Amino acid sequence: MTEQKSTPMIECPHCGAEMFWDDSSVFRPFCSERCKMIDFGQWANEEHSIPEELLYPESHNDPAID
Ligand SMILES: [Zn+2]
């Protein structure tokens, strides 16, 4: 079994997706720009403390709720 050590694998802190840590991973330690911006926005604005229904009340049309 041969294992390349030159390019370590890491996990995205946001979604846990595995990816290579190298110069091509421009959004490292995140797997994508989306994960990077989401995580950045959370600690920067603490939006994670705001329930989604408060942010988007119109889009939360659950028929189970009378
Ligand atoms: Zn991710």
N, CA, C, O and the ligand as a Tripos MOL2 file, in Angstrom:
@<TRIPOS>MOLECULE
protein
  265   263    67     0     0
PROTEIN
NO_CHARGES

@<TRIPOS>ATOM
      1 N           0.8640   -1.2050    0.0000 N.3       1 MET1
      2 CA          0.0000    0.0000    0.0000 C.3       1 MET1
      3 C           0.8940    1.2470    0.0000 C.2       1 MET1
      4 O           1.7660    1.4040    0.8550 O.2       1 MET1
      5 N           0.6650    2.0940   -0.9410 N.am      2 THR2
      6 CA          1.4640    3.3040   -1.0580 C.3       2 THR2
      7 C           0.6220    4.5300   -0.7010 C.2       2 THR2
      8 O          -0.5060    4.6830   -1.1700 O.2       2 THR2
      9 N           1.1780    5.3800    0.1200 N.am      3 GLU3
     10 CA          0.4230    6.5610    0.5470 C.3       3 GLU3
     11 C           1.2500    7.8200    0.3030 C.2       3 GLU3
     12 O           2.3920    7.9250    0.7510 O.2       3 GLU3
     13 N           0.6730    8.7440   -0.3950 N.am      4 GLN4
     14 CA          1.3820    9.9830   -0.6680 C.3       4 GLN4
     15 C           1.2490   10.9340    0.5250 C.2       4 GLN4
     16 O           0.1470   11.2200    0.9940 O.2       4 GLN4
     17 N           2.3640   11.3990    0.9880 N.am      5 LYS5
     18 CA          2.3650   12.2670    2.1710 C.3       5 LYS5
     19 C           2.4900   13.7440    1.7810 C.2       5 LYS5
     20 O           2.4020   14.6310    2.6310 O.2       5 LYS5
     21 N           2.6930   13.9890    0.5130 N.am      6 SER6
     22 CA          2.9890   15.3500    0.0820 C.3       6 SER6
     23 C           1.7640   16.2590    0.1710 C.2       6 SER6
     24 O           1.8870   17.4680    0.3690 O.2       6 SER6
     25 N           0.5770   15.6580    0.0220 N.am      7 THR7
     26 CA         -0.6430   16.4530    0.0620 C.3       7 THR7
     27 C          -1.5690   15.9170    1.1430 C.2       7 THR7
     28 O          -2.3250   14.9760    0.9010 O.2       7 THR7
     29 N          -1.5170   16.5090    2.3410 N.am      8 PRO8
     30 CA         -2.3330   16.0180    3.4460 C.3       8 PRO8
     31 C          -3.8210   16.2670    3.2180 C.2       8 PRO8
     32 O          -4.2270   17.2390    2.5820 O.2       8 PRO8
     33 N          -4.6110   15.3530    3.7610 N.am      9 MET9
     34 CA         -6.0580   15.5240    3.6790 C.3       9 MET9
     35 C          -6.5550   16.2420    4.9310 C.2       9 MET9
     36 O          -6.0970   15.9740    6.0420 O.2       9 MET9
     37 N          -7.4940   17.1530    4.7290 N.am     10 ILE10
     38 CA         -8.1120   17.8100    5.8720 C.3      10 ILE10
     39 C          -9.6250   17.7380    5.7200 C.2      10 ILE10
     40 O         -10.1360   17.4040    4.6500 O.2      10 ILE10
     41 N         -10.3290   18.0500    6.7830 N.am     11 GLU11
     42 CA        -11.7820   18.0730    6.7330 C.3      11 GLU11
     43 C         -12.2660   19.5100    6.8580 C.2      11 GLU11
     44 O         -11.7700   20.2790    7.6800 O.2      11 GLU11
     45 N         -13.2310   19.8530    6.0360 N.am     12 CYS12
     46 CA        -13.8230   21.1840    6.0970 C.3      12 CYS12
     47 C         -14.4450   21.3990    7.4760 C.2      12 CYS12
     48 O         -15.2690   20.5910    7.9040 O.2      12 CYS12
     49 N         -14.0720   22.4640    8.1780 N.am     13 PRO13
     50 CA        -14.6010   22.7280    9.5250 C.3      13 PRO13
     51 C         -16.1180   22.9240    9.5300 C.2      13 PRO13
     52 O         -16.7700   22.7560   10.5610 O.2      13 PRO13
     53 N         -16.6720   23.2800    8.3740 N.am     14 HIS14
     54 CA        -18.1050   23.5730    8.3290 C.3      14 HIS14
     55 C         -18.9400   22.3460    8.0060 C.2      14 HIS14
     56 O         -19.8720   22.0170    8.7400 O.2      14 HIS14
     57 N         -18.6110   21.6570    6.8950 N.am     15 CYS15
     58 CA        -19.4460   20.5340    6.4640 C.3      15 CYS15
     59 C         -18.7600   19.1900    6.6390 C.2      15 CYS15
     60 O         -19.3950   18.1470    6.4870 O.2      15 CYS15
     61 N         -17.4570   19.2010    6.9600 N.am     16 GLY16
     62 CA        -16.7530   17.9590    7.2150 C.3      16 GLY16
     63 C         -16.2880   17.2330    5.9700 C.2      16 GLY16
     64 O         -15.7960   16.1080    6.0590 O.2      16 GLY16
     65 N         -16.4340   17.8560    4.8100 N.am     17 ALA17
     66 CA        -15.9940   17.2300    3.5690 C.3      17 ALA17
     67 C         -14.4740   17.1230    3.5270 C.2      17 ALA17
     68 O         -13.7570   18.0580    3.8830 O.2      17 ALA17
     69 N         -14.0000   15.9590    3.0830 N.am     18 GLU18
     70 CA        -12.5590   15.7790    2.9880 C.3      18 GLU18
     71 C         -12.0280   16.4220    1.7240 C.2      18 GLU18
     72 O         -12.6720   16.3900    0.6750 O.2      18 GLU18
     73 N         -10.8470   17.0040    1.8350 N.am     19 MET19
     74 CA        -10.2290   17.6270    0.6670 C.3      19 MET19
     75 C          -8.7350   17.6710    0.8640 C.2      19 MET19
     76 O          -8.2340   17.4520    1.9670 O.2      19 MET19
     77 N          -8.0210   17.9550   -0.2150 N.am     20 PHE20
     78 CA         -6.5730   18.0580   -0.1490 C.3      20 PHE20
     79 C          -6.1740   19.4540    0.2940 C.2      20 PHE20
     80 O          -6.7410   20.4600   -0.1350 O.2      20 PHE20
     81 N          -5.1750   19.4770    1.1720 N.am     21 TRP21
     82 CA         -4.6310   20.7610    1.6110 C.3      21 TRP21
     83 C          -3.4330   21.0880    0.7040 C.2      21 TRP21
     84 O          -2.3180   20.6160    0.9260 O.2      21 TRP21
     85 N          -3.6930   21.8950   -0.3040 N.am     22 ASP22
     86 CA         -2.6030   22.3150   -1.1790 C.3      22 ASP22
     87 C          -2.9240   23.7020   -1.7450 C.2      22 ASP22
     88 O          -3.9180   24.3210   -1.3660 O.2      22 ASP22
     89 N          -2.1010   24.1640   -2.6230 N.am     23 ASP23
     90 CA         -2.2630   25.5210   -3.1310 C.3      23 ASP23
     91 C          -3.5320   25.7030   -3.9510 C.2      23 ASP23
     92 O          -3.9890   26.8270   -4.1570 O.2      23 ASP23
     93 N          -4.1050   24.5870   -4.4220 N.am     24 SER24
     94 CA         -5.3260   24.6830   -5.2140 C.3      24 SER24
     95 C          -6.5530   24.8690   -4.3290 C.2      24 SER24
     96 O          -7.6210   25.2550   -4.8050 O.2      24 SER24
     97 N          -6.3890   24.5890   -3.0300 N.am     25 SER25
     98 CA         -7.5090   24.7520   -2.1080 C.3      25 SER25
     99 C          -7.5310   26.1900   -1.6000 C.2      25 SER25
    100 O          -7.0770   26.4870   -0.4950 O.2      25 SER25
    101 N          -8.0650   27.0650   -2.4300 N.am     26 VAL26
    102 CA         -7.9990   28.4950   -2.1330 C.3      26 VAL26
    103 C          -8.8980   28.8860   -0.9710 C.2      26 VAL26
    104 O          -8.7250   29.9470   -0.3730 O.2      26 VAL26
    105 N          -9.8610   28.0240   -0.6540 N.am     27 PHE27
    106 CA        -10.7880   28.3530    0.4220 C.3      27 PHE27
    107 C         -10.4500   27.6020    1.7050 C.2      27 PHE27
    108 O         -11.2290   27.6090    2.6590 O.2      27 PHE27
    109 N          -9.2930   26.9580    1.7250 N.am     28 ARG28
    110 CA         -8.8910   26.2140    2.9120 C.3      28 ARG28
    111 C          -8.8800   27.1010    4.1480 C.2      28 ARG28
    112 O          -8.5590   28.2820    4.0130 O.2      28 ARG28
    113 N          -9.2000   26.6300    5.3160 N.am     29 PRO29
    114 CA         -9.4600   25.2040    5.5560 C.3      29 PRO29
    115 C         -10.8610   24.7560    5.1540 C.2      29 PRO29
    116 O         -11.2910   23.6670    5.5340 O.2      29 PRO29
    117 N         -11.5640   25.5630    4.4070 N.am     30 PHE30
    118 CA        -12.9060   25.1720    3.9920 C.3      30 PHE30
    119 C         -12.8690   24.5560    2.6010 C.2      30 PHE30
    120 O         -11.9310   24.7800    1.8350 O.2      30 PHE30
    121 N         -13.9230   23.7600    2.2760 N.am     31 CYS31
    122 CA        -13.9240   23.0310    1.0220 C.3      31 CYS31
    123 C         -14.3840   23.9270   -0.1200 C.2      31 CYS31
    124 O         -14.1170   23.6240   -1.2830 O.2      31 CYS31
    125 N         -15.0600   25.0050    0.1850 N.am     32 SER32
    126 CA        -15.6070   25.8480   -0.8740 C.3      32 SER32
    127 C         -15.8140   27.2670   -0.3620 C.2      32 SER32
    128 O         -15.7480   27.5310    0.8380 O.2      32 SER32
    129 N         -16.0610   28.1610   -1.2940 N.am     33 GLU33
    130 CA        -16.3110   29.5440   -0.8990 C.3      33 GLU33
    131 C         -17.5730   29.6370   -0.0450 C.2      33 GLU33
    132 O         -17.6630   30.4530    0.8720 O.2      33 GLU33
    133 N         -18.5470   28.7790   -0.3670 N.am     34 ARG34
    134 CA        -19.8050   28.7980    0.3620 C.3      34 ARG34
    135 C         -19.5720   28.4860    1.8470 C.2      34 ARG34
    136 O         -20.0480   29.2080    2.7230 O.2      34 ARG34
    137 N         -18.8410   27.4130    2.1130 N.am     35 CYS35
    138 CA        -18.5680   27.0380    3.4980 C.3      35 CYS35
    139 C         -17.7510   28.1250    4.1870 C.2      35 CYS35
    140 O         -17.9760   28.4240    5.3600 O.2      35 CYS35
    141 N         -16.8190   28.7060    3.4730 N.am     36 LYS36
    142 CA        -15.9780   29.7440    4.0480 C.3      36 LYS36
    143 C         -16.8150   30.9590    4.4440 C.2      36 LYS36
    144 O         -16.6640   31.4890    5.5440 O.2      36 LYS36
    145 N         -17.6850   31.3910    3.5580 N.am     37 MET37
    146 CA        -18.4920   32.5730    3.8250 C.3      37 MET37
    147 C         -19.5170   32.3210    4.9150 C.2      37 MET37
    148 O         -19.7970   33.1960    5.7340 O.2      37 MET37
    149 N         -20.0770   31.1130    4.9180 N.am     38 ILE38
    150 CA        -21.0550   30.7640    5.9520 C.3      38 ILE38
    151 C         -20.3990   30.7890    7.3180 C.2      38 ILE38
    152 O         -20.9250   31.3800    8.2610 O.2      38 ILE38
    153 N         -19.2370   30.1390    7.4180 N.am     39 ASP39
    154 CA        -18.5590   30.0740    8.6950 C.3      39 ASP39
    155 C         -18.0650   31.4480    9.1250 C.2      39 ASP39
    156 O         -18.1620   31.8130   10.2970 O.2      39 ASP39
    157 N         -17.5440   32.1950    8.1860 N.am     40 PHE40
    158 CA        -17.0580   33.5350    8.4850 C.3      40 PHE40
    159 C         -18.2070   34.4200    8.9680 C.2      40 PHE40
    160 O         -18.0620   35.1630    9.9390 O.2      40 PHE40
    161 N         -19.3300   34.3350    8.2940 N.am     41 GLY41
    162 CA        -20.4890   35.1440    8.6550 C.3      41 GLY41
    163 C         -21.0160   34.7990   10.0310 C.2      41 GLY41
    164 O         -21.5330   35.6600   10.7440 O.2      41 GLY41
    165 N         -20.8820   33.5310   10.4030 N.am     42 GLN42
    166 CA        -21.3910   33.1120   11.7020 C.3      42 GLN42
    167 C         -20.5940   33.7300   12.8320 C.2      42 GLN42
    168 O         -21.1720   34.3030   13.7560 O.2      42 GLN42
    169 N         -19.2820   33.6240   12.7720 N.am     43 TRP43
    170 CA        -18.5180   34.1540   13.9090 C.3      43 TRP43
    171 C         -18.4050   35.6640   13.8370 C.2      43 TRP43
    172 O         -18.1780   36.3130   14.8580 O.2      43 TRP43
    173 N         -18.5590   36.2360   12.6500 N.am     44 ALA44
    174 CA        -18.4280   37.6750   12.5070 C.3      44 ALA44
    175 C         -19.7000   38.3920   12.9720 C.2      44 ALA44
    176 O         -19.6390   39.4460   13.6050 O.2      44 ALA44
    177 N         -20.8260   37.8110   12.6520 N.am     45 ASN45
    178 CA        -22.0900   38.4710   12.9500 C.3      45 ASN45
    179 C         -22.9450   37.7230   13.9750 C.2      45 ASN45
    180 O         -23.9960   38.2000   14.4000 O.2      45 ASN45
    181 N         -22.4660   36.5440   14.3560 N.am     46 GLU46
    182 CA        -23.2010   35.6970   15.2950 C.3      46 GLU46
    183 C         -24.6170   35.4320   14.8060 C.2      46 GLU46
    184 O         -25.5620   35.3690   15.5920 O.2      46 GLU46
    185 N         -24.7430   35.2800   13.5030 N.am     47 GLU47
    186 CA        -26.0620   35.0230   12.9260 C.3      47 GLU47
    187 C         -26.5740   33.6410   13.2880 C.2      47 GLU47
    188 O         -27.7640   33.3520   13.1670 O.2      47 GLU47
    189 N         -25.6520   32.7850   13.7380 N.am     48 HIS48
    190 CA        -26.0570   31.4310   14.0970 C.3      48 HIS48
    191 C         -26.9710   31.4310   15.3120 C.2      48 HIS48
    192 O         -27.6280   30.4290   15.5950 O.2      48 HIS48
    193 N         -27.0200   32.5670   16.0470 N.am     49 SER49
    194 CA        -27.8790   32.6490   17.2130 C.3      49 SER49
    195 C         -29.2870   33.0940   16.8320 C.2      49 SER49
    196 O         -30.1960   33.0750   17.6610 O.2      49 SER49
    197 N         -29.4600   33.4940   15.5760 N.am     50 ILE50
    198 CA        -30.7660   33.9410   15.1030 C.3      50 ILE50
    199 C         -31.4730   32.8010   14.3710 C.2      50 ILE50
    200 O         -30.9650   32.3070   13.3640 O.2      50 ILE50
    201 N         -32.6340   32.3810   14.8640 N.am     51 PRO51
    202 CA        -33.3820   31.3110   14.1940 C.3      51 PRO51
    203 C         -33.6990   31.6770   12.7470 C.2      51 PRO51
    204 O         -33.9470   32.8390   12.4240 O.2      51 PRO51
    205 N         -33.6860   30.6670   11.8880 N.am     52 GLU52
    206 CA        -33.8880   30.9110   10.4620 C.3      52 GLU52
    207 C         -35.2690   31.5030   10.1870 C.2      52 GLU52
    208 O         -35.4310   32.2900    9.2550 O.2      52 GLU52
    209 N         -36.2650   31.1290   10.9930 N.am     53 GLU53
    210 CA        -37.6180   31.6300   10.7530 C.3      53 GLU53
    211 C         -37.7260   33.1340   11.0180 C.2      53 GLU53
    212 O         -38.6170   33.8080   10.4990 O.2      53 GLU53
    213 N         -36.8040   33.6430   11.8330 N.am     54 LEU54
    214 CA        -36.8150   35.0770   12.0820 C.3      54 LEU54
    215 C         -36.1770   35.8450   10.9280 C.2      54 LEU54
    216 O         -36.5040   37.0020   10.6630 O.2      54 LEU54
    217 N         -35.2550   35.1580   10.2530 N.am     55 LEU55
    218 CA        -34.5880   35.7910    9.1210 C.3      55 LEU55
    219 C         -35.4480   35.7270    7.8660 C.2      55 LEU55
    220 O         -35.4920   36.6630    7.0670 O.2      55 LEU55
    221 N         -36.1340   34.5890    7.7160 N.am     56 TYR56
    222 CA        -36.9310   34.4030    6.5000 C.3      56 TYR56
    223 C         -38.3420   33.9300    6.8760 C.2      56 TYR56
    224 O         -38.6970   32.7810    6.6090 O.2      56 TYR56
    225 N         -39.1440   34.7980    7.4880 N.am     57 PRO57
    226 CA        -40.4800   34.3900    7.9430 C.3      57 PRO57
    227 C         -41.4140   34.0520    6.7910 C.2      57 PRO57
    228 O         -42.3040   33.2150    6.9430 O.2      57 PRO57
    229 N         -41.2280   34.6820    5.6610 N.am     58 GLU58
    230 CA        -42.1370   34.4730    4.5310 C.3      58 GLU58
    231 C         -41.9350   33.1180    3.8750 C.2      58 GLU58
    232 O         -42.8710   32.5210    3.3430 O.2      58 GLU58
    233 N         -40.6860   32.6400    3.9220 N.am     59 SER59
    234 CA        -40.3620   31.4020    3.2220 C.3      59 SER59
    235 C         -40.6870   30.1730    4.0620 C.2      59 SER59
    236 O         -40.6050   29.0440    3.5780 O.2      59 SER59
    237 N         -41.0470   30.3910    5.2970 N.am     60 HIS60
    238 CA        -41.2970   29.2500    6.1900 C.3      60 HIS60
    239 C         -42.7860   28.9690    6.2640 C.2      60 HIS60
    240 O         -43.4260   29.1840    7.2930 O.2      60 HIS60
    241 N         -43.3270   28.4840    5.1530 N.am     61 ASN61
    242 CA        -44.7510   28.1940    5.0920 C.3      61 ASN61
    243 C         -44.9820   26.7000    5.2780 C.2      61 ASN61
    244 O         -45.1240   25.9550    4.3080 O.2      61 ASN61
    245 N         -45.0150   26.2780    6.5270 N.am     62 ASP62
    246 CA        -45.2310   24.8730    6.8110 C.3      62 ASP62
    247 C         -46.7220   24.6250    6.9880 C.2      62 ASP62
    248 O         -47.3420   25.2080    7.8780 O.2      62 ASP62
    249 N         -47.3070   23.7700    6.1550 N.am     63 PRO63
    250 CA        -48.7550   23.4960    6.2210 C.3      63 PRO63
    251 C         -49.1680   22.8800    7.5520 C.2      63 PRO63
    252 O         -50.3450   22.9270    7.9100 O.2      63 PRO63
    253 N         -48.2320   22.3070    8.2860 N.am     64 ALA64
    254 CA        -48.5480   21.6820    9.5640 C.3      64 ALA64
    255 C         -48.8070   22.7340   10.6340 C.2      64 ALA64
    256 O         -49.4280   22.4480   11.6580 O.2      64 ALA64
    257 N         -48.3360   23.9360   10.3950 N.am     65 ILE65
    258 CA        -48.5370   25.0110   11.3620 C.3      65 ILE65
    259 C         -49.8020   25.8040   10.9990 C.2      65 ILE65
    260 O         -49.9090   26.3980    9.9260 O.2      65 ILE65
    261 N         -50.7410   25.7860   11.9290 N.am     66 ASP66
    262 CA        -52.0070   26.4630   11.6680 C.3      66 ASP66
    263 C         -51.9600   27.9020   12.1750 C.2      66 ASP66
    264 O         -52.9400   28.6350   12.0440 O.2      66 ASP66
    265 ZN        -17.4280   22.4920    3.4030 Zn       67 ZN67
@<TRIPOS>BOND
     1     1     2 1
     2     2     3 1
     3     3     4 2
     4     3     5 am
     5     5     6 1
     6     6     7 1
     7     7     8 2
     8     7     9 am
     9     9    10 1
    10    10    11 1
    11    11    12 2
    12    11    13 am
    13    13    14 1
    14    14    15 1
    15    15    16 2
    16    15    17 am
    17    17    18 1
    18    18    19 1
    19    19    20 2
    20    19    21 am
    21    21    22 1
    22    22    23 1
    23    23    24 2
    24    23    25 am
    25    25    26 1
    26    26    27 1
    27    27    28 2
    28    27    29 am
    29    29    30 1
    30    30    31 1
    31    31    32 2
    32    31    33 am
    33    33    34 1
    34    34    35 1
    35    35    36 2
    36    35    37 am
    37    37    38 1
    38    38    39 1
    39    39    40 2
    40    39    41 am
    41    41    42 1
    42    42    43 1
    43    43    44 2
    44    43    45 am
    45    45    46 1
    46    46    47 1
    47    47    48 2
    48    47    49 am
    49    49    50 1
    50    50    51 1
    51    51    52 2
    52    51    53 am
    53    53    54 1
    54    54    55 1
    55    55    56 2
    56    55    57 am
    57    57    58 1
    58    58    59 1
    59    59    60 2
    60    59    61 am
    61    61    62 1
    62    62    63 1
    63    63    64 2
    64    63    65 am
    65    65    66 1
    66    66    67 1
    67    67    68 2
    68    67    69 am
    69    69    70 1
    70    70    71 1
    71    71    72 2
    72    71    73 am
    73    73    74 1
    74    74    75 1
    75    75    76 2
    76    75    77 am
    77    77    78 1
    78    78    79 1
    79    79    80 2
    80    79    81 am
    81    81    82 1
    82    82    83 1
    83    83    84 2
    84    83    85 am
    85    85    86 1
    86    86    87 1
    87    87    88 2
    88    87    89 am
    89    89    90 1
    90    90    91 1
    91    91    92 2
    92    91    93 am
    93    93    94 1
    94    94    95 1
    95    95    96 2
    96    95    97 am
    97    97    98 1
    98    98    99 1
    99    99   100 2
   100    99   101 am
   101   101   102 1
   102   102   103 1
   103   103   104 2
   104   103   105 am
   105   105   106 1
   106   106   107 1
   107   107   108 2
   108   107   109 am
   109   109   110 1
   110   110   111 1
   111   111   112 2
   112   111   113 am
   113   113   114 1
   114   114   115 1
   115   115   116 2
   116   115   117 am
   117   117   118 1
   118   118   119 1
   119   119   120 2
   120   119   121 am
   121   121   122 1
   122   122   123 1
   123   123   124 2
   124   123   125 am
   125   125   126 1
   126   126   127 1
   127   127   128 2
   128   127   129 am
   129   129   130 1
   130   130   131 1
   131   131   132 2
   132   131   133 am
   133   133   134 1
   134   134   135 1
   135   135   136 2
   136   135   137 am
   137   137   138 1
   138   138   139 1
   139   139   140 2
   140   139   141 am
   141   141   142 1
   142   142   143 1
   143   143   144 2
   144   143   145 am
   145   145   146 1
   146   146   147 1
   147   147   148 2
   148   147   149 am
   149   149   150 1
   150   150   151 1
   151   151   152 2
   152   151   153 am
   153   153   154 1
   154   154   155 1
   155   155   156 2
   156   155   157 am
   157   157   158 1
   158   158   159 1
   159   159   160 2
   160   159   161 am
   161   161   162 1
   162   162   163 1
   163   163   164 2
   164   163   165 am
   165   165   166 1
   166   166   167 1
   167   167   168 2
   168   167   169 am
   169   169   170 1
   170   170   171 1
   171   171   172 2
   172   171   173 am
   173   173   174 1
   174   174   175 1
   175   175   176 2
   176   175   177 am
   177   177   178 1
   178   178   179 1
   179   179   180 2
   180   179   181 am
   181   181   182 1
   182   182   183 1
   183   183   184 2
   184   183   185 am
   185   185   186 1
   186   186   187 1
   187   187   188 2
   188   187   189 am
   189   189   190 1
   190   190   191 1
   191   191   192 2
   192   191   193 am
   193   193   194 1
   194   194   195 1
   195   195   196 2
   196   195   197 am
   197   197   198 1
   198   198   199 1
   199   199   200 2
   200   199   201 am
   201   201   202 1
   202   202   203 1
   203   203   204 2
   204   203   205 am
   205   205   206 1
   206   206   207 1
   207   207   208 2
   208   207   209 am
   209   209   210 1
   210   210   211 1
   211   211   212 2
   212   211   213 am
   213   213   214 1
   214   214   215 1
   215   215   216 2
   216   215   217 am
   217   217   218 1
   218   218   219 1
   219   219   220 2
   220   219   221 am
   221   221   222 1
   222   222   223 1
   223   223   224 2
   224   223   225 am
   225   225   226 1
   226   226   227 1
   227   227   228 2
   228   227   229 am
   229   229   230 1
   230   230   231 1
   231   231   232 2
   232   231   233 am
   233   233   234 1
   234   234   235 1
   235   235   236 2
   236   235   237 am
   237   237   238 1
   238   238   239 1
   239   239   240 2
   240   239   241 am
   241   241   242 1
   242   242   243 1
   243   243   244 2
   244   243   245 am
   245   245   246 1
   246   246   247 1
   247   247   248 2
   248   247   249 am
   249   249   250 1
   250   250   251 1
   251   251   252 2
   252   251   253 am
   253   253   254 1
   254   254   255 1
   255   255   256 2
   256   255   257 am
   257   257   258 1
   258   258   259 1
   259   259   260 2
   260   259   261 am
   261   261   262 1
   262   262   263 1
   263   263   264 2
@<TRIPOS>SUBSTRUCTURE
     1 MET1         2 RESIDUE 1 A MET
     2 THR2         6 RESIDUE 1 A THR
     3 GLU3        10 RESIDUE 1 A GLU
     4 GLN4        14 RESIDUE 1 A GLN
     5 LYS5        18 RESIDUE 1 A LYS
     6 SER6        22 RESIDUE 1 A SER
     7 THR7        26 RESIDUE 1 A THR
     8 PRO8        30 RESIDUE 1 A PRO
     9 MET9        34 RESIDUE 1 A MET
    10 ILE10       38 RESIDUE 1 A ILE
    11 GLU11       42 RESIDUE 1 A GLU
    12 CYS12       46 RESIDUE 1 A CYS
    13 PRO13       50 RESIDUE 1 A PRO
    14 HIS14       54 RESIDUE 1 A HIS
    15 CYS15       58 RESIDUE 1 A CYS
    16 GLY16       62 RESIDUE 1 A GLY
    17 ALA17       66 RESIDUE 1 A ALA
    18 GLU18       70 RESIDUE 1 A GLU
    19 MET19       74 RESIDUE 1 A MET
    20 PHE20       78 RESIDUE 1 A PHE
    21 TRP21       82 RESIDUE 1 A TRP
    22 ASP22       86 RESIDUE 1 A ASP
    23 ASP23       90 RESIDUE 1 A ASP
    24 SER24       94 RESIDUE 1 A SER
    25 SER25       98 RESIDUE 1 A SER
    26 VAL26      102 RESIDUE 1 A VAL
    27 PHE27      106 RESIDUE 1 A PHE
    28 ARG28      110 RESIDUE 1 A ARG
    29 PRO29      114 RESIDUE 1 A PRO
    30 PHE30      118 RESIDUE 1 A PHE
    31 CYS31      122 RESIDUE 1 A CYS
    32 SER32      126 RESIDUE 1 A SER
    33 GLU33      130 RESIDUE 1 A GLU
    34 ARG34      134 RESIDUE 1 A ARG
    35 CYS35      138 RESIDUE 1 A CYS
    36 LYS36      142 RESIDUE 1 A LYS
    37 MET37      146 RESIDUE 1 A MET
    38 ILE38      150 RESIDUE 1 A ILE
    39 ASP39      154 RESIDUE 1 A ASP
    40 PHE40      158 RESIDUE 1 A PHE
    41 GLY41      162 RESIDUE 1 A GLY
    42 GLN42      166 RESIDUE 1 A GLN
    43 TRP43      170 RESIDUE 1 A TRP
    44 ALA44      174 RESIDUE 1 A ALA
    45 ASN45      178 RESIDUE 1 A ASN
    46 GLU46      182 RESIDUE 1 A GLU
    47 GLU47      186 RESIDUE 1 A GLU
    48 HIS48      190 RESIDUE 1 A HIS
    49 SER49      194 RESIDUE 1 A SER
    50 ILE50      198 RESIDUE 1 A ILE
    51 PRO51      202 RESIDUE 1 A PRO
    52 GLU52      206 RESIDUE 1 A GLU
    53 GLU53      210 RESIDUE 1 A GLU
    54 LEU54      214 RESIDUE 1 A LEU
    55 LEU55      218 RESIDUE 1 A LEU
    56 TYR56      222 RESIDUE 1 A TYR
    57 PRO57      226 RESIDUE 1 A PRO
    58 GLU58      230 RESIDUE 1 A GLU
    59 SER59      234 RESIDUE 1 A SER
    60 HIS60      238 RESIDUE 1 A HIS
    61 ASN61      242 RESIDUE 1 A ASN
    62 ASP62      246 RESIDUE 1 A ASP
    63 PRO63      250 RESIDUE 1 A PRO
    64 ALA64      254 RESIDUE 1 A ALA
    65 ILE65      258 RESIDUE 1 A ILE
    66 ASP66      262 RESIDUE 1 A ASP
    67 ZN67       265 GROUP 0 **** ****
